[in-house]
Amino acid sequence: MKKIMIQDMSKHLGETVKLGAWLANKRSSGKIAFLQLRDGSGFVQGVVVKAEVSEELFAKAKTITQETSMYVIGEVTKDERSSFGFEIQVKDIEIIHEAVDFPITPKEHGTEFLMDNRHLWLRSRKQHAIMKIRNEVIRATYEFFNDNGFSKVDPPILTGSAPEGTSELFQTKYFDEDAYLSQSGQLYMEAAAMALGKVFSFGPTFRAEKSKTRRHLIEFWMIEPEMAFTEFDEILEVQEQYVSYIVQSVLKNCQLELERLDRDVTKLEHIQAPFPRISYDDAIKLLHEKDFNDIQWGDDFGAPHETAIAEHFEKPVFITHYPVGIKPFYMQPHPDREDVVLCADLIAPEGYGEIIGGSERIHDYDLMKQRIEEHGLDEKAYAWYLELRKQGSVPHSGFGLGLERTVAWISGAEHVREAIPFPRLLNRLYP
């Protein structure tokens, strides 16, 4: 007898198969028991008909507890009523381990309770769907960059300096030196781009920000491409092509998951390049028209400002050419203006905020040295980075996409904490 997974049931219509599963939920009448089964690859209904099985088996089916693990033997049949399209007519059940008093029941639970039980909450239909969408975004990311000639490079997680020159870092001891958990792999990716042309990294990053908003995590994952011989407008095109690609991949390969989440897919179907662009100058004017008089030229945008700007567009929107004073030291100045830099933030629709930050990087040695001094950075720590501008420097550009914010937007999750398996939040390091 063939042991299969739920995701492969369509290939075994009419066959009797063996399925390893957990019981997600159940309901029964006097004559039929309906078992909601899951195996990690998906969910399917198991049907136990009293007249077709032994009394012992039917009694077992009616008393199985939530999250009990088992092997189910049965025939794969069509189920036109479900979006999955198949069910299993159960002929036998072999209990592996009986779960007792599973804490997360179908009733409503508070957020803190669910977060304390995150290791179990992941098993729910909603969290399962979000994790499958996350996996598809990751799969599509590798596919996009591999198909477009990028090489994957892994920058270090322990660093001796801060890429963005901020104090919001986790500090640790590296033997007898100070070290930090990386807040970005960008500087190392610039070095890699000088060796390999087009590169991308995909790894964890850490921000010691004491923020409690629905957009922030302490530990999150970043996709950071860098491209040699690439100027500002060119990197915007790569960003919109990449984001379009992952959204369309999710629409194609995660239909069941999007349906389970009640995601309005019409809002995703038109996410295709090109994306609209608005300059920082015009964004300030737009906000003033919307009575956001608290924001002035030179201020950074907060969540309400980004949401207000995004409401004007049905697609993600680039906000370009921010003031020098609110952006990191490494960004290339505008060729005609000293007060703004060649950068852009990509703002997702529906209030999900910035999902990408990118720019053309300074490639001139003297200007980079000047910027490092102006920001009060330790020139010795950045000596290797500065040397890149001495040894065959070229115009180059890159960006960083926050995986969890992107997954939250695509899946329609209310909070970014739902877009990562085990979120690290302010005051939460468990489980």
Helices and strands as residue ranges (DSSP letters): E 2-4, G 6-12, E 16-28, E 32-38, E 43-49, G 50-52, H 55-63, E 69-78, E 86-97, H 111-116, H 118-121, H 125-147, E 151-152, E 158-159, E 171-174, E 177-181, H 186-196, E 198-206, E 219-228, H 232-253, H 255-260, H 266-269, E 277-279, H 280-289, H 303-310, E 317-320, G 324-326, E 333-334, E 337-341, E 343-348, E 353-361, H 365-374, H 383-387, E 396-402, H 403-411, G 416-419
